[in-house]
Amino acid sequence: MSEYLETNGVPANGVLGGLSVAEQTQDYILLVKEVTSTTPEIINQTQYAIEWIVGSDGEARRPNQDIETNLDIIQNFPVGKNVISQLNNATSVNTQLSGELNVTGIGTIRNILYSQTGIPSSSFDTGSVVFIGVGGAPAASTTIIPNILGSMVSSSVFTINPGDREIPTGYTVTLDTFNAYSNFNGPSGVYYLSASDVGNMNSISMRASVTVANAYGISIPVKVEILNDIGGDKNVVSSNIVTIAPGGYTTILTSATLLSSTITDNDYGVRISNLGTSYFIVIGQVQFSVTNTDPSPTANIPAGNFWVTGSGESGFWLTASAYLSLNYENNLQDTSNFGEATKTFGLDPINTTFTLQKGDKIRFEYVPSNTFTIYDIITPSEAADGLLKLKINRQIPNNVVLNNFVLYRIDTNDPKYIILNANKTSTIGDPENPLKGYIFPKYQTKELKANLKNIQRSISQQGLI
C-alpha cells in the first residue's frame, strides 16, 4: 500500500485507483492548454489544464469524454508520482514550471466553505459565513432561522411625489409601505417570513434614514419617527429630533430593536414632522431597513468558534458549531457579499453544498503545513449531540486560529487539471498566449517511448496543441 494511503484506504492526498507510486511504467501523455496558480486554495502550487490524454497508440481523448478516460487520467498520473512537464512557449521567467515535478492532485478544485480573507493569521471574516439554499434561495422559513449574523436585511426606499417633498411648518408626512413580516432581502434571493417565523427570532432591529434640506436662513428642527399600527393608534417605536442648520442638508437617523415577543402588529412606517415656526423643509431620500438576528449576536459568530478540537485521541477530531451543523447537507455558503479584501485575495466563489467527503481538505490560516485531510465524517444526524464531526489525519497545533480556514475538495470526478508542486506567480503567463505543452510520465512503457516522436508529430499536424 502506498505511503499516501491511510490504513482505511482513504487517500491522504487524493490518490485514487490501484496503481502504486513505485516506478511503474505509464502508457499515456497529457496535452495541457493553460497553466494557472492554485493559490490561495492550495498555496504555491500550479494546475495544468488537461486538453487531451493521448495513449501510446496515438488515440486522443478529452477529460470527461467517458468514465474510462477519466480513470485513465486518474490512475496513470496518481498523487505522489513524478512527471516531466514540457511547456512549448515557456521562457526564462517560468522555468520552474517545466522539468521533473511531483503530482499533488488530479481533479478540479472546488471550495466548500471558508472565512479566510488574506495572508496574515488575523485575516478572516466570520460574519461572511452565511448560508443560502441551493440555487440562491435562502434557507426555508419553515425551519427555525439560525443566527444569520445580521445578514438578512430588508431595505425599502420610499417614493416621494414632487408635491410631497416640501413639508410646511407644523405638518407631517407618514409613509406606510412596509410590512414587517415579508420581503427580507438576503445577500441573494428573498426571505419570505410569516408572523409565526417572527417567533423563531430573538429580535428585529429597525432603522429609518431621512435626508432633509433647509434652504432658509434660520434653523429648523425636524423629527423622524418609526411607527407601528399605522392605520390605528400610530404607536411610536422610536424617534429622533435634529435641528437643521441654515442652508444645511443632513441625514436624520432613528432606530429601535424589538424583542419578537413584543411584535404584535405587522404594519410599520416612517413619520417626518417639521417642528419649525416658519418655512418648509425639503425631503430627499427616505430609507427604512430591518435587520433580524436569532439570537442577537454578541460576537461575529455563534458560540465564538466554528470548530473545536481536543487533546489526545480527540485531537484528531474537529467538531463543528451548532450553526455549521444546522446548515450541513442542505445549504451552501453565499460568497456574493464578500468585501473587496476577500475578492482581491482571490478565493473562487462557492457553488458546492456544504457536504463533505473523505479526502476533502481543510487548511487553517495561510500556512501550507496547516492543511489537513478528512478521513472520517460523523454527520449531525448520526451524532448524539447533533454536531458535525470530522476526523483528520493528524492533530492540530494549539496555536492555530481555527476560525481562519478554507475547506475545499479536489474533485476527481472532474479530472480536468493535474496539480504539480510548482509555484506559478501571478506575473508569469500571458492571458492572450497561455502556456501550453506536455506532461510526460517519468517512467514510460516501451510502446510509448517507441511511438512518442510520431505521436507528437501527429499532435502538431492536427493542431491539438
N, C-alpha and C positions, 0 to 999 in steps of 0.2 A: 504493500500500500504506500502510496506517495506520502512524503512528509507534509504535503499540502492538504491531506485529508485527515480529519479528526476521526477518532475511533468509531463514531456513529455514522460515518460516511458523509457527513455534511462538508461541502467544500469550504475550506478556510479562505480561499482566495478565488472562488468562482470556478474551481475545476469541475468539469462535467465529463461524462464518458469514462471509458475504461482504460485509456492509454496512460502508461506510466510516464513520468518526467525523465526517465532514463534515456539513454541515447538511442531512441527508436527512430528508424528512418521514416520519412514522410513523403507522400506521393502528390502533394498539391503545392501551388504557389498562390499568392493573393495579389491582385492588382488594386492599388489604392488611388483614390481620386482627390483626396483632400486630407490635410493634416492639421489638427486643431488641438489646443491645450485642454486638458481635463480640469484645470484649476478654475474655480475653487472647490468643486465637488471632490475631486481627487487631486491633491496638491502635487504640483511639479511632475505630472506625467502627461502623456500625449496620446490622443486617439487618432488612428488612421482609418479613414472611411473606406470600407471594402466595396469596390465596384464589381469585381469578378473573383471567383475562385476557379482556378484552371488546373486540371489534372494532367498527369504525365502523357495522356493521350491527346492533349490539346483541347479537350472539351471545356468550354467556358460557361459557368452558371452564375447567376446573381444570388446574393443573400435573400432569403425568404422566398426563393423560387419554389421550393418544396421542403418537406421535412428532412429528406435525405441530404440535401445541400447544406442545410443548417447544421446537421450533425457532422458532416464532413469538415465544416469550418471549426466547430467546437472541438472535435476530437483530434484534429490534426494540428491545431495551434493551441494546446492547453496552457493554462496558467502555470508558470514556473519554467516553461520551455524557452530556450534561447532561439532567436530567429535572426535573420540578416535583413536589414532594411536597406533598400537601394532607391534613392529618390533621383529621378531623371533631371529635374530642374533645381537641384539643391545648389547652394552657394557656400562660400566660406563662412557665412554668419550662422548657418544652421547645420554644421557638420555633426552636431550631437544627435541629430535625428536619423542619421544613417549609421550603418555598421551593425555589429552584433549587439542586440538588445534583448531584454527579458520580457516575456509576456506577463502582464499583471491582470489582464481581464479580456474577456471576449463578450461583446454584447453592447447594449445601449444603456447609458447612464440615465436613470430615472429618479428624480428627487421624490421623497415620500413625505418628509416633514423637516422643517428647520427653523432656527431662531437666529442663526449667525448672520452678522451684517458686515464684518470686516476682520482684519488680521489680529489686532490686539485682543487679549482674552476678555476684555470688557466690552467687546463689540458684539452685542446681541440684543435682540428686542423681543422680550417675552410677550409683549402686547400684540405682536404680529401673528401669533399662533391662534388664528381664528378659523373656525371650520364652517364649510358650507356643504350642501348636498351635491351629489354627482350632477353635472350639467349646470352648475352655478346656482341652483336653487338652495335657499337657506335650509337649515335643519327644520324638520317638520314641527309645527306648533302643537301637534297633538301630544308631544312628549314634553317633559319638563325642560325648560330652556336652561342650559348651563351658564356658567359665568362667561359672558361674552365680552368682557374686558372693555366695555364702553364702545363696542364697535357697531352696535345696532342703533342707527340714528335715523330719524325721520326729520327732514328739514324742508319746510314749505315757505316759499316766498310769495306773499300775498300780492295780488294785482290791485293797483290803486288807479282808479279813473282820474283823468286830468282835473275834474272838478272836485275830487275828494282830496287832492294833495294839499290844499290850503285849509288849515283848521283855524277859524277865528277864535278870539278870546272867549273863554268860558265854554267852548264847545268840545265835544269828544267824538272820537271815531272808534267804533267797535268792529273788529274783524273776526267773523265767525265762520271759519272754513276748515277747522281742524278736528279730526276725530281721533281721540287718544288711543283707540284700540285697533287701528288699521294702518296699512301703508308705512311700515317701519322699514326704511331702506337700509339693507345691509351693504357691505362692500360690493356684492354682486347679487342681483336678484332682489326680491322684496319679501319681508316677513309679514305675513298676514296674521294678526293676533285677534283673538276674540276676548270677551270680558273674562272668560274662565282662564285664559292664559295669563292675564294680569296677576291672578292669584298665585301663579308659579314664580313670580318675580319678587325680589326683595323691595325694589323701589323703582320709581320713574322720576327722572330729572327733566325739568322743562326750562327752556331758556328763550327769552324774547330779545330781539335786537332791532332797534329802530333808529334810522338816521333822520336827523332833524336839522333844518336850516333856519336861521334867523337873519333876515335881510335888513333889520332896522337898527337904530342907534341906541336901543335900550335892551337890558337883559330880560329874557322871557323864561319863566320856569315851565317845564313840561313834565308830565307824569306818564309813565308807561306801566301798565298793569297786565298780569296774566289772570284771566278769569275762568271759572268753570260755571256750568249751568247757565249758558248764555241766554237761553230762552226763558229762564226763570228768575232766580234771585241775583244772578250775576255775582257770585261769591268771589272775593279777591283771593287769589292764591299767593301772589307776590306783587310788589310794586317798587318803583324807584322814581325819585324826582331829581331832575338835573336842570340847572339853570343854564340856558344857552346864552353865551356872551354876545354883545352887539356885533352883528355881521358874522356870527360864528356858525360853524357846521360841526355837529358831533354825533356820536352814536350812543344811545342810551340802552343799557342792559339791565335786565332783571331776570332772576332765576329762582327756582324752588325745587326741592326734592321731596317727593311724596311717597310715603310707605304705601305699598299696594293695598294694604288693608283699609286705607283711608280713601281710596279712589272708588267712588260710587256713581260717578257721572262720566259719560264719555264725550261731553261737549265742552271744549276748551277754546279760548281765543285770546286776542290781544286788544287792550283798550288804550288809546292815546288821548291825553287831555291837555289842552292849552290853559295853563293857570295864570297867564299874564293878565294885566289890566287893560291892555290895548294891543292892537296889531295881531296879525296872524302868523302862524308858523307854517313851514312847508315840509311835508313828509317825503323822504326819499324811499329807501328800501325798508320793508318790514319783513323780518325773518323769525320763524318760530321753529325751534328744534327740540327734539325729545331724545334722551339717551336712557336706555334701560339696562340694568345690570341685575344679575341674580347669582350670588348675593352681591351687594355693593362692595367692590374690591378695595382692600386697604393697600394692596401692592399690585404690581403688574400682572401677577399670575395667581391662580387659586392655590392655596396651601403653601405658597412660597417656592415650590420646586416642581419641575416637570418629571424629574427622575430622582430616585433614591437608590442607594446601594448599601450593602452591609460589609461585614468583615468575614474572614474565614471562608467557608464554602459559600455562604450567602453573598460574598463579594463577587461571585460570578453571575449574580442575578441583578438585573435592573428592574425596578418596579415603577410603573408609570403612575402619574397622579390620577385622581378621580376624573379630572377634566379630560385628559387624553384618553382614559379608558372609556369614558362615556361616548366619545366620538369614534372609537375604533371600529373598523369594518364598515361603517355606514357613511362617513363623510370624508372630505378632503380639505386640506389647508388652503385657504384663499390667500394667494400671494399678490393679488392685483393691487392692493392698497399699501404695499411696502413703500417706505420712504426712498428718497433719491440715493441715500447712502447704500442701501441694500441693492438697488438696481445697478449702481456703479460697481458694487462688489462682484456681481456677475452670476449669481446662482440662477439656474434656469427655473422658470415657473413650475409649479406642481400641477400635474394632471392625473395623478395616481391616487386612488382612495387610500386612506390610512389603514392599510392592511399589510402585514409583514410576512416574509417567507424566511425559512432557514437559508443562511448565506447572505442575507442583507447586511449592510454595513452601517455603523453609527460612529461618527467622529465628534469628539468634544474639543472645542477650541480650534484654532487654526494650527494644529500640530499633527503632522502625519503619524507620529508614533501613538497618538491618542485615537487611532482608528481601530474599532473592534468589530468582530464578526459575530452575528447572531446564530447560535447553534440550536436553540430550542425556544419555543414560544408557548406560554400559557395564556390563552385568551381570557378576556373578562368573564365570558360565560362559563369558562372552565374553572376559574379561580374562586375560592370560597369567599374572598373579600371583594370580588368584582373588579379587581385591578389587573391590568395587563402586566405580564412579567416576561422578561427576556433573559435567556442565558447567553452569556458572551464568552469569548474564547480565553479571556484572562481577566484578572482583577484590574479595576481602575484605580490609579493613584489617588490618594486622599486629597491632593491639592487641585484636582481637575475641576473646572467650573462646569457642572452638569447641565446648567440651563443654556449653555452656549454649545449648540450641537447642530449637526447635519446628518440626517438619516436618508440613505439612498440605496439603490439597488443597481447592479449591473445585470440588465435583463437579457439572459441568454436566449430567450425566445425570439429576440430580435437582434441577431448577431451581425449587425451592420458595421461594427467597429472592432478593431483589435487595439488594445491599450498596451503601450510599451513604456518601459521605465526611462523615458527621456523627457527632459523639461523643455517644452516649447514656450518661449517667451512671447508676449503679445506683439513685440516689434518684428517678429520673424514671420514672413509669409506675405503674399500679396493676394488680396481677395479676388483681383482680376486675373491672377495667374497662380491658382492654388498648386501646392506641391503635389506631385504625382509620382508613382513608381511602383516598386515591387516589395513584397515581403516573402522571402525565401525561408524554408526550413533550414536549420543549421545542418541537419543530417538528412540527406535526400536518398530516395531509392535509386537503384541503378537505372531504372527506366526514366525517371525524371532527369537524372544527370545526363543521360544519353540524348534526350529529346529537348533539353532546355533551350538551346540556341534556336532550334526550329520553332519551338513554341513562342519564344519572344519575337522572332521574325514574323510569325503569323499574327501575333497580337498587334504588332506595329502596322502590318498591312491592312488589318481590319479596322484600324483606328480605335481599338479598345482602350488605348492609353496614349 
